[in-house]
Amino acid sequence: MEVFKNYRRYPRFSIFAKAVITRRDVGAPGKINAMVNTISQGGMGFYSDVLLEKTTPVSVELMIGSSEGAESLEGRIASICPQGKDYFMGIAFDREISYERLAEIVG
């Protein structure tokens, strides 16, 4: 388990997982497929080819193992960084994940 050293409130962990991001605002489009590469108790970072605006409310279905073991989280888009034709975006969770649950997610 790799920890990214920085000055954030929660340590970030490297993870390789698929996720389905769903906008929770009015008139939102369908589901967006994403690839998650970092997660912490307070949020996560992911890559997508669909741009979401900052503060967009989202639900995240984090796919861990089988789809039956999906983790559902809610938050808002907190950061956006263009990566060629894709985007790296950060989500700040509405409620932090417990350290115990985070340890289960990152294995």
N, C-alpha and C positions, 0 to 999 in steps of 0.2 A: 504494500500500500504506500504510494508516494504522496507526501504532503508538500504542497507548494508553500514556500515561506514568503510571507508578505505581512502587511500591517492591517489586515482585515480583522473584523470582529471574530470570525470563525475560521479555523484552518480549512483549506481546500484539499480535496482528495481527487486524484486522477481516477477516472472511471471510463469504461467503454460500454455504453448502453444505448439502445434505441429508445426513442420517446415519441409520443404523439401529443402535440401541443394543440389545444383548442382555445380559441378566443372566447372570452366570457362577456364581451360587450355586445350591444345591440347591433343587429345586421351583420354579425360576424360570419366570415366564410367557414368552410368545412375544416376538417382536421389537417394539421401540418405535420409531416414526418420530420424528425430531427435526430441528430446524433449527439449524445451528451458526452462531454469529455472531462468536466470537473463538477464536483458537488461539495457542498458544505451544509452545516446545520441551517444556514440562512438563505441558501440559494444554489443555483447551478448555472453552468455555462454550456451552451449547445451551438451546433452548426445547423443552418437551414438555408435552402435556396429561396425561401419566402421571407420578405422583410416585414417585421412587425414594428409599430411605433413604440417609443418609450412610453411607459405607464400603461400600456395595453394590459388589461386583466386577462390572465390565462389559467387554464387547468392543464396539468402535465400528467400524462399516463406514462410513467417510467417503466419500461419493460425489463424485468429482471427474470432471467430463466424463461419460463413459459408465460404466455399472456395471462394465465390464471393467477400468476404471482405479481401482477402489475401493481406498482405503487402509484397512488393518485395524490398529487400535490397541487396547491393553488398559489398564485403569486402574480407579480406584475413584471413586465419587461423593464429592466433597470439600466441596461447598457447595450450598445450596438456598435459593432466594428465590421466594416465591409472587408471581405476576404475574396477578392476577385469577383466572380459572379455569385458567390455565396455570402453569408453573413454569420458572424459569431456574435451571439447575443447572450446576455446575462439575465437571469430571472431572480428577483428577490422574493422569497416565499412569504406568504401572509402570516404563517406560523412556523416557527423553527422546528426542525426535525430533532427528536431526542438523540443524544449521542449514541445510545444503544441501538436505535433504529438505523442511524447513519452507518454504524459499524456493520450491521447486517447487510446494508445495501452495497457497501464497498468491499465487503468480504475480507 
